[in-house]
Amino acid sequence: MSAFGLRLSASASRASRLASASARACRVQSRALHKRKELSYPIEGGLGTFLPPHTLKMIAEDYQQGLLERLNDQVRGTALENKSIVQTIVEAARDPNKVLEFNYASEALNNSFFLECVKPPPADATSHEHSFIGSYVHRRITHHWGSLAHFQSSFSAAVLGMFSSGWVWLVTDKNGILGIVPTFGTGTLLIRSGKPSDTFLEWQRIVGEAVVPFSERELLPPSSHSSGSPPPPTSPTSGLSHNTPPVNPHQPARSMSRYTGHASNLDPERSVDHEKIGEVLYPLLCVSVHEHAWVSAGYGVWGKEEYMKRFWTVVDWQKVNALFTKVAPPQQ
């Protein structure tokens, strides 16, 4: 082969290698982008009488995609670029310069959880309560609130009492003690962890991203506390009653409301001990308290009460019970 032919062959080989490397880089970049998780139910059918198709599409596609696209733009070229949603929230929560990163990631995570715990009611029923009555979580709700109706009333009261936007959650601890916790704005239950727990893995699964284990070092607070200051929290929502940081670390601290039962309907010996809940809390279900949800659905500006009445028709109680059983298995 001539010298010219050898040079041409070498150039072609180099070009091929460069093209291959470029393709691999593109594939890696594509994997690093946050992508919207598809719902387990068709958007075209809506969510029964709770959300019509156009509203479900707005929340599940337009709003969620907008959050993730803005998050992708915000983290491009930064240390958060290849981090999962959960990792982004945990790390941005510790950096006052990462307000937008935290807000977009936290809102996307909360919105995913909301969409995960609902599904359209079956064709032959108006809700999923038929699969709920007698379940483990039903027995525990009855134990704490006296009845399902009292629980729904307490949960809805937390929603109606929230003047700003946010989220309201049913949570449990490892002992099966339940509580109702509102978070305000883009606040999330996740950021209160000072050490890894299996709830982190569940959050990552819910948002549809790869499950990445956390180390103690990754979750250490950015600076040590001065003497006399409270220790860093040790769980996703640790220490609800004593000097906790805000659920959104970039907003001024505010107390977290909690509704842990309707004790007047229970025997004194069985009423909830409010001081025992909060060591490690796991979310079981949540509802979006955003005006765009009920206004777009046709409830009107003041339609939050009706919005909540219909929310109970789409709660996926089987999924709630499965998660509750996983977190706090029944005692033998």
C-alpha positions as CSV (number, residue, x, y, z in Angstrom):
1,M,0.0,0.0,0.0
2,S,1.3,3.5,-0.8
3,A,2.2,6.1,1.8
4,F,-0.8,8.1,0.8
5,G,-3.0,5.0,1.2
6,L,-1.6,4.4,4.7
7,R,-2.2,8.0,5.7
8,L,-5.8,7.8,4.4
9,S,-6.4,4.6,6.3
10,A,-5.0,6.0,9.5
11,S,-7.1,9.2,9.1
12,A,-10.2,7.0,8.6
13,S,-9.4,5.0,11.6
14,R,-9.0,8.1,13.8
15,A,-12.2,9.5,12.5
16,S,-14.0,6.3,13.3
17,R,-12.6,6.3,16.8
18,L,-13.6,10.0,17.4
19,A,-17.1,9.3,16.0
20,S,-17.5,6.4,18.4
21,A,-16.2,8.4,21.3
22,S,-18.6,11.2,20.5
23,A,-21.5,8.8,20.2
24,R,-20.6,7.3,23.6
25,A,-20.4,10.8,25.1
26,C,-23.8,11.7,23.7
27,R,-25.3,8.5,25.2
28,V,-23.8,9.3,28.6
29,Q,-25.1,12.8,28.5
30,S,-28.6,11.5,27.6
31,R,-28.5,9.1,30.5
32,A,-27.6,12.0,32.8
33,L,-30.7,14.0,32.0
34,H,-33.6,13.8,34.3
35,K,-36.6,12.2,32.5
36,R,-40.2,12.1,33.3
37,K,-41.5,8.8,34.6
38,E,-44.5,7.4,32.7
39,L,-47.7,6.9,34.7
40,S,-48.9,3.4,35.4
41,Y,-52.4,4.4,34.1
42,P,-53.4,6.1,30.9
43,I,-53.6,9.9,31.0
44,E,-56.3,10.0,28.3
45,G,-58.8,8.5,30.8
46,G,-58.2,11.1,33.5
47,L,-58.6,10.2,37.2
48,G,-62.3,9.4,37.5
49,T,-64.3,12.4,38.7
50,F,-61.2,13.8,40.5
51,L,-59.1,15.1,37.6
52,P,-60.3,15.3,34.0
53,P,-57.8,14.2,31.3
54,H,-56.6,17.7,30.4
55,T,-55.8,18.5,34.1
56,L,-54.0,15.2,34.6
57,K,-52.0,15.8,31.4
58,M,-51.1,19.3,32.7
59,I,-49.9,18.0,36.1
60,A,-48.3,14.7,34.9
61,E,-46.7,15.9,31.6
62,D,-46.6,19.6,31.2
63,Y,-45.8,20.6,34.8
64,Q,-43.5,17.7,35.6
65,Q,-41.6,18.0,32.3
66,G,-41.2,21.7,32.8
67,L,-39.7,21.1,36.3
68,L,-37.3,18.5,34.9
69,E,-36.2,20.6,31.9
70,R,-35.5,23.6,34.1
71,L,-33.6,21.4,36.5
72,N,-31.5,19.9,33.7
73,D,-30.7,23.5,32.5
74,Q,-29.9,24.6,36.0
75,V,-27.4,21.8,36.8
76,R,-25.7,21.6,33.5
77,G,-21.9,21.9,33.9
78,T,-22.1,21.8,37.7
79,A,-21.3,19.1,40.3
80,L,-25.0,18.2,40.4
81,E,-25.2,17.4,36.6
82,N,-25.0,13.6,37.0
83,K,-26.8,13.3,40.3
84,S,-30.2,11.7,40.8
85,I,-33.2,13.8,41.9
86,V,-32.8,12.5,45.5
87,Q,-29.1,13.3,45.5
88,T,-29.7,16.7,44.1
89,I,-32.3,17.6,46.8
90,V,-30.0,16.4,49.6
91,E,-26.9,18.3,48.3
92,A,-28.8,21.4,47.2
93,A,-30.5,21.6,50.6
94,R,-27.1,22.3,52.2
95,D,-26.1,25.1,49.8
96,P,-27.8,28.5,49.9
97,N,-26.6,29.1,46.4
98,K,-28.6,26.2,45.0
99,V,-32.2,27.5,45.6
100,L,-33.5,26.8,42.1
101,E,-31.9,23.4,41.9
102,F,-33.5,22.4,45.2
103,N,-36.9,23.9,44.3
104,Y,-37.1,22.2,40.9
105,A,-35.9,18.8,42.2
106,S,-38.1,18.8,45.3
107,E,-41.2,19.8,43.5
108,A,-40.6,17.1,40.8
109,L,-40.2,14.5,43.5
110,N,-43.3,15.5,45.5
111,N,-45.3,15.6,42.3
112,S,-44.2,12.1,41.4
113,F,-45.2,10.8,44.8
114,F,-48.6,12.4,44.4
115,L,-49.2,10.7,41.0
116,E,-47.9,7.4,42.3
117,C,-50.4,7.1,45.1
118,V,-53.5,7.6,43.0
119,K,-55.1,5.7,40.1
120,P,-58.5,5.7,38.3
121,P,-61.3,3.9,40.2
122,P,-62.4,0.5,38.8
123,A,-65.3,0.5,36.3
124,D,-67.7,-1.2,38.8
125,A,-66.9,1.0,41.8
126,T,-66.6,4.7,42.8
127,S,-63.3,4.3,44.7
128,H,-60.7,1.7,45.8
129,E,-62.0,1.4,49.3
130,H,-63.3,-2.1,48.7
131,S,-59.7,-3.3,48.6
132,F,-58.9,-1.3,51.7
133,I,-61.4,-2.3,54.3
134,G,-59.9,-4.8,56.7
135,S,-56.3,-4.2,55.4
136,Y,-53.4,-3.6,57.8
137,V,-53.3,0.1,57.1
138,H,-57.1,0.4,57.5
139,R,-56.8,-1.2,61.0
140,R,-54.0,1.2,62.0
141,I,-56.0,4.2,60.6
142,T,-59.0,3.1,62.6
143,H,-56.8,2.7,65.7
144,H,-55.4,6.2,65.4
145,W,-58.4,8.2,64.2
146,G,-61.3,6.0,65.2
147,S,-62.6,5.6,61.7
148,L,-61.7,6.2,58.1
149,A,-64.1,9.1,58.0
150,H,-62.4,10.8,60.9
151,F,-59.0,10.3,59.2
152,Q,-60.2,11.7,55.9
153,S,-61.7,14.7,57.8
154,S,-58.4,15.4,59.7
155,F,-56.4,15.0,56.5
156,S,-58.7,17.3,54.5
157,A,-58.6,19.8,57.4
158,A,-54.9,20.0,57.0
159,V,-55.3,20.7,53.3
160,L,-58.0,23.3,53.8
161,G,-56.0,25.0,56.4
162,M,-53.0,25.5,54.1
163,F,-53.2,29.0,52.8
164,S,-50.2,28.7,50.5
165,S,-49.3,26.0,48.1
166,G,-47.6,22.8,49.2
167,W,-48.3,19.1,50.0
168,V,-50.1,17.2,52.7
169,W,-48.7,13.7,53.6
170,L,-49.8,10.6,55.5
171,V,-46.7,9.3,57.1
172,T,-45.6,6.5,59.4
173,D,-42.7,5.5,61.5
174,K,-41.1,2.1,61.9
175,N,-43.5,1.3,64.7
176,G,-46.6,1.9,62.6
177,I,-47.6,5.1,64.3
178,L,-49.3,7.4,61.7
179,G,-49.4,11.1,61.3
180,I,-50.5,13.8,58.9
181,V,-47.8,16.3,57.9
182,P,-48.1,19.4,55.7
183,T,-45.1,20.7,53.9
184,F,-45.2,24.2,52.5
185,G,-44.1,25.5,49.1
186,T,-41.4,23.3,47.6
187,G,-40.6,21.8,51.0
188,T,-40.2,18.0,51.2
189,L,-40.0,15.3,53.9
190,L,-36.8,14.1,52.4
191,I,-34.2,16.7,53.4
192,R,-34.4,16.1,57.2
193,S,-32.1,13.0,57.0
194,G,-28.7,13.2,58.7
195,K,-27.8,9.6,57.9
196,P,-28.9,7.2,55.2
197,S,-32.1,5.1,55.6
198,D,-34.1,2.8,53.3
199,T,-36.6,5.6,52.8
200,F,-34.1,7.2,50.5
201,L,-34.2,4.2,48.2
202,E,-38.0,4.3,48.1
203,W,-37.9,8.0,47.1
204,Q,-35.5,7.2,44.2
205,R,-37.7,4.4,43.0
206,I,-40.8,6.6,43.0
207,V,-39.2,9.3,40.8
208,G,-38.2,6.6,38.3
209,E,-34.4,7.0,38.6
210,A,-31.7,4.5,39.4
211,V,-31.4,3.6,43.1
212,V,-28.1,5.0,44.4
213,P,-27.1,4.0,48.0
214,F,-26.0,6.9,50.2
215,S,-23.0,6.9,52.5
216,E,-22.8,8.6,55.9
217,R,-20.2,11.0,54.5
218,E,-22.5,12.2,51.7
219,L,-25.1,13.3,54.2
220,L,-23.0,15.0,56.7
221,P,-24.1,18.6,57.4
222,P,-21.9,21.3,55.8
223,S,-20.5,22.6,59.1
224,S,-20.5,21.5,62.7
225,H,-23.0,23.0,65.2
226,S,-21.8,25.3,67.9
227,S,-22.1,24.1,71.5
228,G,-25.6,24.5,72.8
229,S,-27.2,24.1,69.3
230,P,-29.4,21.1,68.6
231,P,-27.8,18.2,66.8
232,P,-28.5,17.7,63.1
233,P,-31.8,15.8,62.4
234,T,-31.5,12.1,61.9
235,S,-34.4,11.2,59.6
236,P,-36.4,12.4,56.7
237,T,-38.6,14.4,59.0
238,S,-36.9,14.0,62.3
239,G,-37.8,15.9,65.5
240,L,-41.1,17.5,64.5
241,S,-41.4,19.1,68.0
242,H,-38.0,20.6,68.7
243,N,-36.2,23.3,66.8
244,T,-36.2,21.6,63.4
245,P,-34.9,23.2,60.3
246,P,-37.5,24.2,57.7
247,V,-38.6,21.5,55.2
248,N,-37.4,24.0,52.5
249,P,-34.0,25.0,53.8
250,H,-33.9,28.1,51.7
251,Q,-37.0,29.6,53.3
252,P,-37.3,30.9,56.9
253,A,-38.0,28.2,59.4
254,R,-41.6,27.6,60.2
255,S,-43.1,24.9,62.4
256,M,-44.6,21.8,60.8
257,S,-48.2,21.0,61.7
258,R,-49.0,17.5,62.6
259,Y,-52.2,15.6,63.1
260,T,-51.6,12.3,64.7
261,G,-55.1,11.1,65.5
262,H,-58.6,11.8,66.8
263,A,-57.8,10.8,70.3
264,S,-61.2,11.7,71.7
265,N,-62.7,8.7,69.9
266,L,-60.2,6.2,71.3
267,D,-59.6,4.7,74.7
268,P,-57.0,6.7,76.7
269,E,-54.6,3.7,76.7
270,R,-54.8,3.5,72.9
271,S,-54.5,7.1,72.0
272,V,-51.5,8.3,70.1
273,D,-48.5,9.4,72.0
274,H,-47.5,12.6,70.0
275,E,-44.0,12.5,71.3
276,K,-43.2,9.0,69.8
277,I,-43.8,9.9,66.2
278,G,-41.0,11.6,64.3
279,E,-37.8,9.7,64.7
280,V,-37.9,8.3,61.2
281,L,-41.0,9.1,59.0
282,Y,-41.9,7.4,55.7
283,P,-44.5,8.9,53.3
284,L,-47.4,6.7,52.4
285,L,-49.5,9.1,50.4
286,C,-49.8,12.8,49.6
287,V,-52.0,15.3,47.8
288,S,-51.0,18.3,45.8
289,V,-52.2,21.5,47.4
290,H,-51.7,23.7,44.3
291,E,-54.3,26.0,42.9
292,H,-53.5,25.0,39.4
293,A,-54.8,21.5,40.2
294,W,-58.3,22.3,41.3
295,V,-58.8,25.4,39.1
296,S,-57.7,23.5,35.9
297,A,-60.0,20.7,36.9
298,G,-63.0,23.0,37.0
299,Y,-63.5,23.3,40.7
300,G,-63.0,27.0,40.7
301,V,-60.7,29.2,42.7
302,W,-62.5,28.3,45.9
303,G,-63.0,24.6,45.0
304,K,-60.4,23.1,47.3
305,E,-63.0,21.4,49.5
306,E,-64.7,19.6,46.6
307,Y,-61.3,18.8,45.2
308,M,-60.5,17.0,48.5
309,K,-63.8,15.2,48.6
310,R,-63.1,13.6,45.2
311,F,-59.4,12.9,46.0
312,W,-60.5,10.0,48.2
313,T,-62.1,8.3,45.2
314,V,-58.7,7.8,43.5
315,V,-56.4,6.9,46.4
316,D,-54.6,3.6,45.6
317,W,-55.1,2.0,49.0
318,Q,-53.5,-1.3,47.8
319,K,-50.3,0.6,47.1
320,V,-50.5,2.5,50.4
321,N,-51.0,-0.7,52.3
322,A,-48.1,-2.4,50.5
323,L,-45.8,0.5,51.4
324,F,-47.0,0.6,55.0
325,T,-46.5,-3.2,55.4
326,K,-43.0,-2.9,54.0
327,V,-42.0,-0.1,56.3
328,A,-43.8,-1.2,59.5
329,P,-44.6,-4.9,59.2
330,P,-47.4,-6.2,61.5
331,Q,-46.2,-7.5,64.9
332,Q,-46.6,-11.2,65.3
